[in-house]
């Protein structure tokens, strides 16, 4: 998704005396970051239970992530409690964080539902000295050891570029995510700006759908009634928007396969198996694939590092990503998200959202 609704993975360099003792093992075992600048803390030492809080489980992307969590926790040597589902409720997510803290967890991996609301939970964790890694969504405020997230600006830009190359002029729709989430904002603003700059003959119509399938379906239906000449659609989350979008088009006789007259070019975000199947069938044309496997892997890697007192610095990594410092001062490992089309849909390297 999102945000949420469904591939991303460093070079560790310890400095100081600790590096001499453990540098060699980190170089081999840690799929490290650009720079690991901290020494292990006396408290915790990397051990203890870790709580993992999900935003929702109605999206195939988050179902896939949930399936990967125990596998990646095991491979990274992290002892996790059973995952907790906040069920699309930001206030419930704060309650879930407090419940996990009351159970004595030594670390938290959280996929925030709301970039602003999550601050209350992060403050609770900080007061208890429990490090937090955020996955998929960066908080606006609050302390986290790292954000593990794809470059969501690139999502919007890649979708824009693909549609612009396929459609010389006309109306295109972007079905947006929740604008209370930085993911929804980044994708929406990037798509809008890219179209304005590079494809001025395209007219962008927008549907605010808040990562909700029902909202996407009803608002798309209304929009198509008024604009039956739509030529392209950008869905910001295939996990929640794919099925309702295809069903809406089908009900109006507007679902034409790629290559057929009247085909509406569709590009999505997530990279879930259902999207890959739709690409093979010609129902949609492309998706920008989020790595559910790498979200889980590096969520586990960074929380273990944080519990050991390690810190990181901005710069390139050895897993094709870049750690950047956000305006808030938080560090974010921006994992790569490839564009999947009919030309590469059968490449197994892109199957990060299918647990193998």
Secondary structure in CASP SS format (residue, H / E / C, confidence):
PFRMAT SS
TARGET T0000
AUTHOR 0000-0000-0000
METHOD secondary structure of the structure
MODEL  1
X C 1.00
X C 1.00
X C 1.00
X C 1.00
X C 1.00
X C 1.00
X C 1.00
X C 1.00
X C 1.00
X C 1.00
X C 1.00
X C 1.00
X C 1.00
X C 1.00
X C 1.00
X C 1.00
X H 1.00
X H 1.00
X H 1.00
X H 1.00
X H 1.00
X H 1.00
X H 1.00
X H 1.00
X H 1.00
X H 1.00
X H 1.00
X H 1.00
X H 1.00
X C 1.00
X C 1.00
X C 1.00
X C 1.00
X C 1.00
X C 1.00
X E 1.00
X C 1.00
X C 1.00
X C 1.00
X C 1.00
X C 1.00
X C 1.00
X C 1.00
X C 1.00
X C 1.00
X C 1.00
X C 1.00
X C 1.00
X E 1.00
X E 1.00
X E 1.00
X E 1.00
X E 1.00
X E 1.00
X C 1.00
X C 1.00
X C 1.00
X C 1.00
X C 1.00
X H 1.00
X H 1.00
X H 1.00
X H 1.00
X H 1.00
X H 1.00
X H 1.00
X H 1.00
X H 1.00
X H 1.00
X H 1.00
X H 1.00
X H 1.00
X H 1.00
X H 1.00
X H 1.00
X H 1.00
X C 1.00
X C 1.00
X E 1.00
X E 1.00
X C 1.00
X C 1.00
X C 1.00
X E 1.00
X E 1.00
X C 1.00
X C 1.00
X C 1.00
X C 1.00
X H 1.00
X H 1.00
X H 1.00
X H 1.00
X H 1.00
X H 1.00
X H 1.00
X H 1.00
X H 1.00
X H 1.00
X H 1.00
X H 1.00
X H 1.00
X C 1.00
X C 1.00
X C 1.00
X C 1.00
X E 1.00
X E 1.00
X E 1.00
X E 1.00
X C 1.00
X C 1.00
X C 1.00
X C 1.00
X C 1.00
X C 1.00
X C 1.00
X C 1.00
X H 1.00
X H 1.00
X H 1.00
X H 1.00
X H 1.00
X H 1.00
X H 1.00
X H 1.00
X H 1.00
X C 1.00
X C 1.00
X C 1.00
X E 1.00
X E 1.00
X E 1.00
X E 1.00
X E 1.00
X C 1.00
X C 1.00
X C 1.00
X C 1.00
X C 1.00
X C 1.00
X C 1.00
X C 1.00
X C 1.00
X C 1.00
X E 1.00
X E 1.00
X E 1.00
X E 1.00
X E 1.00
X C 1.00
X H 1.00
X H 1.00
X H 1.00
X H 1.00
X H 1.00
X H 1.00
X H 1.00
X H 1.00
X H 1.00
X H 1.00
X H 1.00
X H 1.00
X H 1.00
X H 1.00
X H 1.00
X C 1.00
X C 1.00
X C 1.00
X E 1.00
X E 1.00
X E 1.00
X E 1.00
X E 1.00
X E 1.00
X E 1.00
X C 1.00
X C 1.00
X C 1.00
X C 1.00
X C 1.00
X H 1.00
X H 1.00
X H 1.00
X H 1.00
X H 1.00
X H 1.00
X H 1.00
X H 1.00
X H 1.00
X H 1.00
X H 1.00
X H 1.00
X H 1.00
X H 1.00
X H 1.00
X H 1.00
X H 1.00
X C 1.00
X C 1.00
X C 1.00
X E 1.00
X E 1.00
X E 1.00
X E 1.00
X E 1.00
X E 1.00
X E 1.00
X C 1.00
X C 1.00
X C 1.00
X C 1.00
X H 1.00
X H 1.00
X H 1.00
X H 1.00
X H 1.00
X H 1.00
X H 1.00
X H 1.00
X H 1.00
X H 1.00
X H 1.00
X H 1.00
X H 1.00
X H 1.00
X C 1.00
X C 1.00
X C 1.00
X E 1.00
X E 1.00
X E 1.00
X E 1.00
X E 1.00
X E 1.00
X C 1.00
X C 1.00
X H 1.00
X H 1.00
X H 1.00
X H 1.00
X H 1.00
X H 1.00
X H 1.00
X H 1.00
X H 1.00
X H 1.00
X H 1.00
X H 1.00
X H 1.00
X H 1.00
X C 1.00
X C 1.00
X C 1.00
X C 1.00
X C 1.00
X C 1.00
X C 1.00
X C 1.00
X C 1.00
X C 1.00
X C 1.00
X C 1.00
X C 1.00
X E 1.00
X E 1.00
X E 1.00
X E 1.00
X E 1.00
X E 1.00
X C 1.00
X C 1.00
X H 1.00
X H 1.00
X H 1.00
X H 1.00
X H 1.00
X H 1.00
X H 1.00
X H 1.00
X H 1.00
X C 1.00
X C 1.00
X C 1.00
X C 1.00
X E 1.00
X E 1.00
X E 1.00
X E 1.00
X C 1.00
X C 1.00
X H 1.00
X H 1.00
X H 1.00
X H 1.00
X H 1.00
X H 1.00
X H 1.00
X H 1.00
X H 1.00
X H 1.00
X H 1.00
X H 1.00
X H 1.00
X H 1.00
X H 1.00
X H 1.00
X C 1.00
X C 1.00
X C 1.00
X C 1.00
X E 1.00
X C 1.00
X C 1.00
X E 1.00
X E 1.00
X C 1.00
X C 1.00
X C 1.00
X C 1.00
X C 1.00
X E 1.00
X E 1.00
X E 1.00
X E 1.00
X C 1.00
X C 1.00
X C 1.00
X C 1.00
X C 1.00
X E 1.00
X E 1.00
X E 1.00
X E 1.00
X E 1.00
X C 1.00
X C 1.00
X C 1.00
X E 1.00
X E 1.00
X E 1.00
X C 1.00
X C 1.00
X C 1.00
X C 1.00
X C 1.00
X C 1.00
X H 1.00
X H 1.00
X H 1.00
X C 1.00
X C 1.00
X C 1.00
X C 1.00
X C 1.00
X C 1.00
END
